[in-house]
Each structure stands twice: as C-alpha cells, then as structure tokens.
C-alpha cells in the first residue's frame, strides 16, 4: 500500500512536469498562464503533502503550513486574474 503523502508527492511532481512542458512548448500567452497555474497547483500539492507527512510522523499538527497554503492559493488566483486582464488589454491594443 502506497502512503498518501507519497502519492500526493508523485501527483505534485507530475503536475509540475506537465506545467513546465506547457510553459516551454506553447507560445500563446493564455496557455502560458494556464501552464503556470498548473505548476502552482503542483507546488501547493507538494507543500501540502510535506505538511501532512510531518503531522503523520507523530509531531503536533502545525497550522502555519495550512495558512501559507491558503494564502498562496488566494495570491495565485489574484495574480492569474491580473495576468489575464493584461493579456486581454494587450490583445485589444495589438490585435
């Protein structure tokens, strides 16, 4: 049986890899933004897996990684909205 933290770590690695491939291979700005979001999701999942692994090892549950994870998700959403708005304005200006 595979431990859950290892499974989440492997899924996070796959997400980061897929995002890097998308970031490198696609020239369109919107696809680059989406690939960057996939990388961010992988990093968030990896960070959550590391935090869970520490709690599963018998240490007391630390709320700091959870708070950082939630804050990171909110910041990533805001940055994505700003990037999409900038891409739309660039498209309107250049055609």
Phi and psi in degrees as a GROMACS rama.xvg file:
@    title "Ramachandran Plot"
@    xaxis  label "Phi"
@    yaxis  label "Psi"
@TYPE xy
-82.4673  131.115  UNK-2
-64.3237  149.416  UNK-3
-63.7203  -37.8621  UNK-4
-66.0457  -35.3173  UNK-5
-68.1538  -40.1587  UNK-6
-63.9872  -43.182  UNK-7
-65.4153  -37.3563  UNK-8
-64.3251  -41.3864  UNK-9
-67.0243  -41.3768  UNK-10
-63.6994  -38.1709  UNK-11
-64.1239  -40.8442  UNK-12
-63.5608  -39.1995  UNK-13
-65.3297  -42.9661  UNK-14
-62.2355  -42.56  UNK-15
-64.3633  -41.9936  UNK-16
-63.8796  -44.3824  UNK-17
-63.5252  -40.2467  UNK-18
-64.7191  -39.8255  UNK-19
-65.5253  -40.7428  UNK-20
-62.2104  -44.6585  UNK-21
-64.1678  -36.6182  UNK-22
-68.4937  -35.8734  UNK-23
-81.1392  -40.0234  UNK-24
-85.5532  -26.4154  UNK-25
-100.344  125.596  UNK-26
-84.4234  -15.4314  UNK-27
-72.7783  136.039  UNK-28
-63.3709  -37.6926  UNK-29
-66.5306  -38.5008  UNK-30
-67.9764  -33.2126  UNK-31
-66.1648  -38.7802  UNK-32
-64.3971  -43.8913  UNK-33
-64.219  -39.8094  UNK-34
-65.0192  -38.4517  UNK-35
-64.4889  -35.9383  UNK-36
-66.8194  -36.6096  UNK-37
-65.3499  -40.3231  UNK-38
-61.5787  -43.8721  UNK-39
-61.6257  -39.7318  UNK-40
-64.0342  -38.5276  UNK-41
-64.5545  -40.9147  UNK-42
-65.516  -41.9761  UNK-43
-63.0968  -41.1336  UNK-44
-65.7688  -40.1001  UNK-45
-64.6185  -42.6547  UNK-46
-63.8747  -40.7065  UNK-47
-65.3034  -37.3312  UNK-48
-66.4695  -39.3545  UNK-49
-66.7901  -41.1438  UNK-50
-65.0813  -40.2346  UNK-51
-68.2303  -36.1025  UNK-52
-62.3915  -39.2368  UNK-53
-66.3635  -39.03  UNK-54
-71.0471  -32.4074  UNK-55
-74.9644  -19.0408  UNK-56
-79.1117  2.3788  UNK-57
103.531  -5.30588  UNK-58
-77.1064  160.42  UNK-59
-66.7937  145.703  UNK-60
-66.7066  128.809  UNK-61
-103.068  121.872  UNK-62
-78.0093  -11.1681  UNK-63
-64.0028  -47.58  UNK-64
-60.5309  -35.1538  UNK-65
-65.6457  -42.6308  UNK-66
-65.3654  -40.3295  UNK-67
-66.3331  -36.6398  UNK-68
-65.1031  -46.451  UNK-69
-64.3279  -41.9978  UNK-70
-63.1861  -41.333  UNK-71
-63.1021  -39.1762  UNK-72
-64.2342  -42.6391  UNK-73
-65.2086  -42.9034  UNK-74
-65.308  -40.3828  UNK-75
-63.7258  -39.9472  UNK-76
-63.3574  -43.3004  UNK-77
-65.2824  -41.807  UNK-78
-65.6227  -36.4656  UNK-79
-65.5568  -42.8876  UNK-80
-62.0345  -41.2324  UNK-81
-65.5122  -42.4259  UNK-82
-65.0273  -40.9308  UNK-83
-65.8403  -39.9945  UNK-84
-62.8801  -40.7551  UNK-85
-67.1271  -38.0651  UNK-86
-65.3674  -39.7828  UNK-87
-64.654  -40.8045  UNK-88
-68.0403  -36.7205  UNK-89
-64.3562  -39.8671  UNK-90
-66.0319  -40.681  UNK-91
-65.7658  -35.9879  UNK-92
-76.6803  -36.435  UNK-93
-102.667  -22.0715  UNK-94
